Amino acid sequence: MDDASDAAGAARLVHRRWWRGIAVLVGLGLVAAALIVVVRQHDAVTLAIAAMRRPAPGLVALLLAGVAGNVLLTGLLFSLLISRYGRVGVLEMQALIASATLINFLPLRPGLFGRIAYHKAVNRILAVHSAKTIIQAAILSVSIVVYLGLVIAISGALHVSLVYGVVAPLPVLAAGTAIPRLRIWMAAALLRYLEVFVWAMRYYAAFALIGAPVDATGALAFACVSMIATMVPLVSNGLGLREWAIGLTAPFLTEYVLELGITAELVNRAAELVVIAVLGLAGIAWLARRRRGQGAA
């Protein structure tokens, strides 16, 4: 039995490594293909490259702040959802989310599983309960993206302002937080709803930085596309998928060609890597120091 168990364990390990290898190749292959498309279509991106030579400081700050804002809001969201199952400090959750997001650039989202393991070992929260919060957050994301997608489509078809549909859920969600049984769910939905608009802010800045500005509708639509692409489990943080998703939808959502959409997403990705690297390393250092302090105590 021991030999059979060892063989099965070894087979599972090989299988996981095989899938990780595929995930790495897929993600890097998609990014490489995006870069090749951009480089080959020199005429389409010449103005974008020229615009990036002297980027507007305000737009750069907006883009970097947007990435940090997404991490902050995600941390607050999971602080709310996990509070039903155990006690996790707000700063502790922020450090966990930041470090997990950084580690998630590796294939198959190891940061996600590391966070589940951390909650079980340190916070005494069952893995199934941590997994539930992840599923709940995903359901919120999909629901909000579907709603906003309908708002964008209907407002465009009826030629009415996007603002009405966007603002409509806010008083409902805010009022729901006053009802004890609904408080956590309404507050969580409100945080994720706001997070979509932070994503939209990032796309507004990214497209403006390459000299191809988009309006509020376009920025919000790109935010919805990006959130869905990021949720695909095979490649972590939507690596490669986001670049192509934004590029392929750019001609339908704006007057710009595929190459400009990919270029804008590459700018967005570059800002994300910088901010996530800083926040993730800081989060890892904070968690390690906290664990050492608890061990000494």
Residue, then its C-alpha position, 0 to 999 in steps of 0.5 A: m500500500d505504501d508503494a502504491s501511495d508513493a507511486a500515486g503521489a509521484a504521479r500527481l506531482v508529475h501531473r501538476r508540474w506538467w500543467r504548470g509547464i503548459a501554463v507558463l508556455v501558454g502565458l509567455g507565448l501569448v505575451a510574446a505573440a502580443l509583442i510581435v504583433v505590436v512590433r510588426q505593426h510599426d505604423a499603428v503604434t508609432l504615435a503611441i511610442a512617441a506619446m510614451r517618450r514623455p508620459a504625462p506625470g498625472l496619468v502615470a500616477l493615476l495608473l500606478a494608484g489604480v493598481a494599488g487601489n485594486v489591491l487595497l479594495t481586494g484586501l478589504l473585500f476578503s477581510l469582510l468575507i473571511s470574517r464569518y469564519g475566523r479572525v484576520g487582521v485588516l493589515e494582515m489581509q492586505a499583506l496576504i493579498a499583496s504577496a499572493t498577487l505577486i506570487n500568482f504571477l507564477p503558473l496555476r495561482p500558487g499565491l491563492f493556494g498559499r493564502i488558503a494554507y496560511h489561513k489554515a495554519v495561522n488563523r485556524i480557518l478551514a481550507v473549505h471556508s477560505a475556498k468559499t470566500i474565493i468562490q463568493a468573490a468570483i460570483l460577485s465579479v461575474s455578477i457585476v460584470v454582467y450587470l455593467g455589460l448590460v448597462i453599457a449595451i442598453s445605454g448605447a442602444l437607447h442613447v442614454s447616459l451611462v451614469y444612470g445605470v452605473v449609479a443605480p445600484l449604489p444607494v441599494l448597496a449602501a442601504g443594504t449595509a444597514i440590514p444586519r443579515l445583508r451587511i457583509w454581502m452588500a458591503a462586499a458587493l459595493l467594494r467589488y463594484l468600486e473595484v471595477f471603476v478603479w480598473a476603468m480608471r487604469y484603462y483610461a490612463a493607459f490608453a491616454l498615455i499612448g495617445a489613444p484616449v477612450d471615453a468612460t464607456g470604453a474604459l468601463a467596458f475594458a475593465c469588465v473584459s479585463m476582470i473576466a480574463t484575469m479570472v481564467p485559472l490556467v494562466s495566472n493574473g490573466l498573463g497573455l490573455r488580458e493583452w489579447a482580450i483588450g486587443l481583440t475587443a479594442p476595434f469593437l469598443t473604440e476606433y482603434v486597431l488591435e495593436l493599440g489595444i495590446t499596447a495599452e494593455l502592455v502599459n497597464r501590465a508594466a505598471e501592474l508589475v512595478v506596483i505589485a512587486v513593491l507591495g508584494l515584497a513588502g507584504i511578504a516581509w511584513l508577514a515573515r516579521r510577524r511570524r518571527g515575532q509570534g514565534a519569539a513570543 
